[in-house]
Amino acid sequence: MRINVSRSAGLSGLCLLVLCSATSALAQQAQTSEFDYFSDNRNMIRNGVQSVLTCNGLFTSNRTIDQVFDQELAYLKNPVGNAKSGNYSVDVNTRSVSVGGKHDGTRITAAFREGVGCVVMAPNQTIEDIDLLPKVALSKPKPAAAETDWPQGDRIEKQTLDSSIDAQALKAASEWAFNRDTPEQDTLSLLVVHKGKLVHERYAAGITQQTKTRTWSTAKSIAASFIGMLVEKGELDLDEPLDIEWLPQLAADQQDPRDEITLRHLLNMSSGLYPVDSFGMEYATGSGLSYWAGASSSVGARRRGLVREPGEFWDYENYDTLLAVHAMRKVLGDDYHQFGYRELLHKIGMHNTLMSMDRFGDFILSSQVYTNARDLARFGLLYQQGGKWNGEQLISQNWIDFSITPAPASDVRNNDYGAQWWLVPSNRKDVPEDAYSTAGNRGQYVIVVPSQELVIVRRGLDFGKQGFNRWDLTREVLKAFPK
């Protein structure tokens, strides 16, 4: 490197220039350093992911340990052990799974609880503490689902496909969904509901109509439905400051700028709060600690500072959803654990659905719901029917309209996000623009196409690049229906 320095600059100028160059080089080296200061967190969270997914795979989904390693854990780069052995233990009596310890990082345990599914425990808790974990008493349908007609129940009389539906095109769409050109796109089930009738239902080997799997972020759309019901009742307000105790708390005479955040900002994924679940930190900080390591989801959600003006920047954060859920809990009080089941899920026949929670009793409705494909079809059908079920308006049309109105800050991404629902990107013209969808990690989709009176449910256990495209699936399914 050649350095030109004028005589007037002298030695001090040269030193200053060299010092600046060295400082710049050190700064650049620091920015590109490969050392991971969060490696211990990542190992702990990895163990928690494996313990929770294994626990739910075995005791919620009733799958085998071989199936769990083949599919539930397929997206982990370095799982602990294999289906035969490893540094993990399964306790059938307590229905718990512990993973890690010693050279594999902090040991994390998850335990099944009635009405909840598996709850992850704190690193210093043991199976002796399982009785401290929350559980929920859930009612069973009367009469049983098998004795009740679809869609309220699961009884479906043998039916002939409507002549207006192209059976071959529907079969071709199904083959498109299941027979992908990569093993990383692993379709478990595909359901198509047209005008309220279940016209197509298919499951992969090892999956049945009863199999519950994790919804991942499809849960966000369920959470937003509960919140919408409370907004319609006047118990929550979309545009008033949230009644939340932010952490850390400021002195009594100081105004907390986070008080400017509203429910609308949270549901639109534009709170302006510090990002902890994006920019490569998804499995190191933030909600990863409450999802997988036993931390409080409520405390973590409230312990973020404001870094942008609310409403101006779109950033997909699990904690934004969980802040809205926290506001819901404050309003519901003692009715928090029963409200969603009583007022919505069980009314539409979703008796196969478990909403999981952290060890403090807070629902993790940003991700952790376990259910089967038919229950999700019922959920989609509720929206396709304009929020009505058996003549009762459960979700208002106003709320549905709000849910599928593009979030203002999503304009930079072709207006593809509403309020906890995903929208057809504005630059896509091969599917109806009124379609909208839930979307969960590993390929969990409930797609609603109101103009075609159509609901499509696709469940998956995708891994790797996870390139399954729900709008491509919508395009393929629509080929079977009259335009």
C-alpha positions in Angstrom: 0.0 0.0 0.0 1.4 3.4 -1.0 0.8 6.4 1.3 1.4 9.9 0.1 1.8 12.5 2.8 2.5 16.2 2.3 5.6 17.7 4.1 3.3 19.9 6.1 1.5 16.9 7.5 4.8 15.7 9.1 5.3 12.6 11.1 2.2 13.2 13.3 0.0 13.2 10.2 1.6 10.0 9.0 1.1 8.3 12.3 -2.5 9.5 12.4 -3.2 8.0 8.9 -1.5 4.7 9.8 -3.4 4.6 13.1 -6.7 5.2 11.3 -5.9 2.5 8.8 -5.1 0.1 11.5 -8.2 0.9 13.5 -10.3 0.5 10.4 -8.7 -2.9 9.7 -9.3 -4.0 13.3 -12.9 -2.9 13.0 -13.4 -4.8 9.8 -11.7 -7.9 11.3 -14.0 -7.7 14.3 -17.1 -7.4 12.0 -16.1 -10.5 10.0 -14.9 -12.6 12.9 -16.3 -16.1 12.9 -16.2 -16.5 16.6 -19.7 -17.1 18.0 -20.2 -15.5 21.4 -23.6 -17.1 21.5 -22.5 -20.7 21.0 -23.5 -21.8 24.5 -26.9 -20.3 23.9 -27.2 -22.1 20.6 -26.2 -25.4 22.1 -28.7 -25.0 24.9 -31.5 -24.0 22.5 -30.5 -26.9 20.2 -31.0 -29.3 23.1 -34.3 -27.6 24.0 -35.6 -27.9 20.4 -34.7 -31.6 20.4 -36.3 -32.2 23.8 -39.6 -30.4 23.0 -40.0 -31.8 19.5 -39.1 -35.3 20.7 -41.4 -35.1 23.7 -44.3 -33.8 21.6 -43.5 -36.3 18.8 -43.8 -39.2 21.2 -46.5 -38.1 23.6 -48.6 -35.6 21.7 -48.3 -36.9 18.2 -47.9 -40.6 19.3 -45.1 -41.2 16.9 -42.1 -43.5 17.3 -38.6 -42.4 18.1 -37.5 -43.5 14.6 -40.2 -41.2 13.0 -39.2 -38.4 15.3 -35.5 -38.5 14.2 -36.4 -39.0 10.6 -38.8 -36.1 10.4 -39.4 -33.9 13.4 -35.6 -33.5 14.0 -34.6 -33.5 10.3 -34.1 -29.8 10.2 -31.5 -29.9 13.1 -28.0 -29.7 11.7 -26.4 -31.5 14.7 -29.0 -33.4 16.7 -27.8 -35.1 19.8 -27.5 -38.8 19.1 -29.8 -40.8 16.8 -32.8 -43.0 17.1 -30.8 -45.8 18.7 -28.8 -44.0 21.3 -27.3 -40.7 22.4 -26.9 -38.2 25.2 -30.6 -38.0 25.8 -33.2 -39.9 27.8 -36.9 -40.7 27.4 -39.0 -41.4 30.5 -42.2 -43.0 29.5 -43.6 -42.9 33.0 -43.3 -39.1 33.4 -43.7 -38.6 29.6 -40.6 -36.4 29.6 -37.5 -36.1 27.4 -34.1 -34.7 28.5 -31.3 -33.8 26.0 -27.7 -32.8 26.4 -25.4 -32.3 29.4 -21.6 -32.3 29.7 -19.9 -31.9 26.3 -23.3 -31.5 24.6 -24.2 -28.3 26.4 -26.8 -27.5 29.1 -29.3 -30.3 29.6 -32.9 -29.4 28.8 -36.0 -31.3 29.8 -39.5 -31.1 28.4 -42.5 -32.9 29.9 -46.0 -33.6 28.6 -48.9 -32.0 30.5 -52.6 -32.7 30.0 -54.3 -30.2 27.8 -51.1 -28.4 27.0 -48.6 -30.7 25.3 -44.9 -30.6 26.2 -43.6 -27.8 28.4 -39.9 -27.0 28.4 -38.4 -26.7 31.8 -35.7 -24.4 33.2 -32.1 -25.8 32.9 -32.0 -26.2 36.7 -35.2 -28.1 36.9 -35.5 -31.9 37.0 -38.3 -34.5 36.6 -39.1 -34.0 40.3 -40.4 -30.5 39.3 -42.9 -31.7 36.6 -45.9 -31.3 38.9 -45.1 -27.6 39.1 -45.8 -27.2 35.3 -49.2 -25.9 34.1 -51.9 -28.1 32.8 -55.4 -27.4 31.4 -58.6 -29.4 31.7 -60.3 -29.6 28.3 -63.8 -30.7 27.5 -64.5 -33.5 25.0 -67.1 -33.2 22.3 -70.6 -34.6 22.9 -71.4 -36.5 20.9 -68.0 -37.7 19.8 -66.4 -36.3 16.7 -66.7 -39.7 14.9 -70.5 -39.5 15.4 -70.9 -35.9 14.2 -71.1 -34.8 10.6 -68.3 -32.8 9.0 -67.4 -30.0 9.5 -68.4 -29.9 13.1 -67.2 -33.5 13.5 -65.4 -36.1 11.5 -68.2 -38.2 10.0 -68.3 -37.9 6.2 -70.7 -39.9 4.1 -69.3 -41.3 0.9 -69.8 -38.6 -1.7 -69.4 -38.2 -5.4 -67.1 -35.4 -6.6 -69.1 -32.5 -8.1 -69.1 -32.7 -11.9 -67.7 -29.1 -12.0 -64.5 -30.2 -10.4 -61.8 -31.7 -12.6 -60.8 -34.9 -10.7 -57.7 -35.5 -12.8 -56.5 -31.9 -12.2 -57.1 -32.3 -8.4 -55.2 -35.5 -8.4 -52.3 -33.8 -10.3 -52.2 -31.0 -7.8 -52.0 -33.6 -5.0 -49.1 -35.4 -6.8 -47.5 -32.0 -7.2 -47.7 -31.4 -3.4 -46.4 -34.9 -2.3 -43.9 -35.8 -5.0 -41.4 -32.9 -4.9 -38.0 -32.9 -6.6 -36.2 -32.6 -3.3 -36.5 -34.6 -0.1 -36.3 -31.3 1.9 -40.0 -30.7 1.0 -41.7 -33.3 3.1 -45.5 -33.1 2.7 -47.5 -34.8 5.5 -51.0 -34.0 4.5 -53.1 -32.1 1.9 -56.8 -31.2 2.4 -59.0 -29.3 0.0 -62.4 -28.0 1.1 -64.8 -26.6 -1.5 -68.1 -24.9 -0.6 -67.7 -26.5 2.9 -67.2 -30.1 1.5 -64.0 -32.0 2.1 -63.3 -32.9 -1.6 -59.7 -34.1 -1.2 -57.8 -35.6 1.8 -54.4 -37.3 1.6 -51.8 -38.3 4.2 -48.2 -39.5 3.9 -47.1 -42.8 5.2 -47.0 -42.8 9.0 -49.5 -39.9 9.3 -53.2 -40.4 10.0 -56.2 -38.2 10.3 -55.6 -38.0 14.1 -51.9 -37.1 13.9 -51.2 -33.8 15.7 -48.1 -31.8 14.6 -46.8 -28.4 15.4 -48.4 -25.5 13.6 -45.3 -23.2 14.1 -46.3 -19.7 13.1 -49.7 -20.7 11.8 -50.5 -20.3 15.5 -50.2 -16.5 15.0 -53.4 -16.4 12.9 -55.2 -18.4 15.7 -54.0 -15.9 18.3 -55.1 -13.0 16.2 -58.6 -14.5 16.0 -58.9 -14.5 19.8 -57.6 -10.9 20.0 -60.1 -9.9 17.3 -63.0 -11.2 19.3 -61.8 -9.2 22.3 -61.4 -6.1 20.1 -65.0 -6.5 18.9 -66.2 -6.8 22.5 -64.4 -3.5 23.3 -62.0 -5.2 25.8 -59.0 -4.4 23.7 -58.4 -1.4 21.4 -56.4 -1.5 18.2 -55.1 2.0 18.4 -54.7 2.8 22.1 -51.4 2.4 23.9 -50.9 -1.1 25.3 -51.4 -1.5 29.1 -48.1 -3.2 29.5 -45.4 -3.0 32.2 -42.3 -2.6 30.1 -39.0 -4.0 31.3 -36.8 -2.7 32.7 -39.2 -0.2 34.2 -38.2 3.5 34.0 -38.5 5.9 37.0 -42.0 6.9 37.8 -41.5 10.5 36.4 -40.1 9.3 33.0 -42.2 8.6 30.0 -41.5 5.3 28.4 -41.4 5.7 24.5 -42.7 2.2 24.2 -46.0 3.4 25.4 -46.6 4.7 21.8 -46.9 1.1 20.6 -50.4 -0.1 19.8 -52.0 -3.5 19.2 -52.2 -2.6 15.5 -48.4 -2.1 15.4 -47.8 -5.5 17.0 -50.2 -7.4 14.7 -48.7 -5.7 11.7 -45.2 -6.8 12.7 -44.0 -3.2 13.0 -43.6 -2.4 16.7 -40.2 -0.7 16.2 -38.8 -2.8 19.1 -35.3 -4.1 19.0 -35.1 -7.2 16.8 -34.2 -10.5 18.5 -35.6 -13.1 16.2 -34.2 -12.1 12.9 -30.9 -11.1 11.4 -29.4 -14.5 12.1 -30.2 -14.6 15.8 -33.3 -16.9 15.7 -31.8 -19.7 17.7 -29.5 -17.7 19.9 -31.5 -15.0 21.7 -35.0 -13.7 22.0 -38.0 -16.0 21.8 -35.7 -19.0 21.3 -35.0 -18.8 25.0 -38.6 -19.1 25.9 -39.6 -21.5 23.2 -36.7 -23.9 24.0 -34.9 -23.1 27.2 -37.5 -22.4 29.9 -37.4 -18.6 30.0 -40.5 -16.5 30.4 -42.1 -15.5 27.1 -43.8 -12.6 28.7 -40.7 -11.2 30.4 -38.6 -11.7 27.2 -41.2 -10.0 25.0 -41.4 -6.9 27.3 -37.6 -6.6 27.7 -36.8 -4.9 24.4 -36.0 -1.3 23.7 -37.5 0.9 21.0 -35.2 1.5 18.1 -37.6 2.7 15.4 -40.8 4.7 15.2 -43.7 2.3 15.6 -45.4 1.4 12.4 -42.5 2.4 10.1 -40.4 -0.8 9.7 -41.6 -4.3 9.1 -39.7 -6.9 11.1 -41.0 -10.4 11.7 -40.7 -11.0 15.5 -42.3 -13.7 17.5 -42.2 -11.4 20.5 -44.5 -8.9 18.8 -47.2 -11.6 18.7 -46.5 -12.6 22.3 -46.8 -9.0 23.4 -50.3 -9.0 22.0 -51.0 -12.4 23.7 -49.7 -10.8 27.0 -52.2 -7.9 26.5 -54.9 -10.6 26.0 -54.0 -12.3 29.2 -54.2 -9.1 31.2 -57.8 -8.6 29.9 -59.0 -12.1 30.4 -57.5 -12.8 33.8 -58.6 -16.1 35.3 -60.5 -16.9 32.0 -57.2 -16.8 30.0 -56.7 -20.6 29.7 -60.3 -21.4 28.7 -61.4 -18.5 26.6 -60.0 -19.5 23.3 -61.2 -23.1 23.6 -64.7 -22.2 24.8 -65.4 -19.2 22.5 -63.8 -20.4 19.3 -61.9 -23.6 18.9 -64.5 -26.0 20.4 -67.4 -24.1 18.8 -66.0 -25.0 15.4 -65.0 -28.6 16.3 -61.3 -28.1 16.9 -61.2 -30.6 19.7 -57.9 -32.1 18.4 -56.0 -28.8 19.1 -53.7 -28.2 22.0 -52.3 -24.7 22.7 -48.9 -25.1 24.5 -47.5 -22.7 27.0 -44.3 -21.9 28.8 -43.7 -23.0 32.4 -45.3 -19.8 33.7 -48.6 -20.5 32.1 -48.3 -18.1 29.1 -49.6 -19.5 25.8 -46.8 -19.5 23.2 -49.3 -18.6 20.5 -46.7 -17.4 18.2 -45.7 -21.0 17.3 -46.5 -23.7 19.7 -49.9 -25.2 18.9 -50.4 -28.9 18.1 -53.2 -30.0 15.9 -54.3 -32.1 13.0 -55.1 -31.2 9.4 -58.8 -31.4 9.7 -58.9 -28.9 12.6 -56.9 -26.4 10.5 -59.3 -27.0 7.7 -62.1 -26.0 10.1 -60.2 -22.9 11.0 -59.8 -21.9 7.4 -63.4 -22.7 6.7 -64.5 -20.3 9.5 -62.7 -17.5 7.7 -63.9 -18.5 4.2 -67.4 -18.3 5.6 -66.9 -14.7 6.7 -66.4 -15.6 10.3 -69.7 -17.5 10.7 -70.2 -21.0 12.1 -73.6 -22.6 12.5 -75.2 -19.2 12.1 -73.2 -17.6 14.8 -70.8 -14.7 13.9 -67.6 -15.7 15.8 -65.1 -13.5 13.9 -66.5 -10.2 12.6 -66.1 -9.3 8.9 -64.5 -6.1 10.1 -61.8 -8.1 11.8 -61.2 -10.3 8.7 -60.9 -7.2 6.6 -58.3 -5.8 8.9 -56.5 -9.1 9.0 -56.1 -9.1 5.2 -55.3 -5.4 4.7 -51.6 -5.0 3.9 -49.6 -3.7 6.8 -48.4 -0.2 5.8 -44.7 -1.1 6.4 -45.1 -4.2 4.2 -45.1 -2.1 1.1 -41.3 -2.8 0.7 -42.1 -6.5 0.3 -45.0 -6.2 -2.2 -47.7 -5.9 0.5 -47.6 -9.5 1.4 -48.5 -9.2 5.1 -51.6 -8.1 6.9 -52.3 -8.7 10.6 -50.8 -12.1 11.4 -52.0 -13.4 8.0 -50.0 -13.5 4.8 -51.3 -12.1 1.5 -50.7 -12.7 -2.2 -47.7 -10.5 -3.1 -48.9 -7.6 -5.2 -46.6 -8.6 -8.1 -48.1 -12.1 -8.4 -50.9 -12.5 -10.9 -51.4 -16.2 -11.3 -53.6 -16.7 -8.2 -56.7 -14.7 -7.0 -55.6 -11.5 -5.3 -58.2 -12.1 -2.5 -56.4 -15.3 -1.4 -54.6 -15.2 2.0 -52.8 -17.7 4.2 -51.4 -18.7 7.5 -47.7 -19.7 7.3 -45.7 -21.7 9.7 -42.1 -23.0 9.6 -41.5 -26.3 7.9 -44.5 -25.8 5.6 -47.7 -25.3 7.6 -50.3 -23.5 5.5 -54.0 -22.8 5.7 -54.9 -21.0 2.4 -58.2 -19.3 2.0 -59.5 -18.3 -1.4 -62.9 -16.5 -0.8 -63.7 -16.0 -4.5 -63.6 -19.7 -5.1 -65.1 -20.8 -1.7 -61.9 -22.8 -1.2 -59.7 -23.8 1.7 -56.4 -25.6 1.2 -54.5 -27.1 4.1 -50.9 -28.4 3.6 -48.9 -29.8 6.6 -45.2 -30.5 6.2 -42.0 -31.3 8.0 -39.8 -29.5 5.5 -36.1 -28.9 6.2 -33.0 -27.4 4.6 -34.0 -24.6 2.3 -37.8 -25.2 2.8 -38.7 -23.9 -0.6 -42.3 -25.2 -0.7 -44.4 -22.3 -2.2 -48.0 -22.1 -1.0 -49.0 -19.8 -3.9 -47.7 -22.3 -6.4 -49.8 -25.0 -4.6 -52.8 -22.7 -4.8 -52.3 -22.2 -8.5 -52.1 -26.0 -9.0 -55.2 -26.8 -6.9 -57.2 -24.0 -8.7 -56.7 -25.8 -12.0 -59.3 -28.3 -10.8 -62.1 -25.8 -10.2 -64.2 -23.8 -12.6 -63.2 -20.1 -13.1 
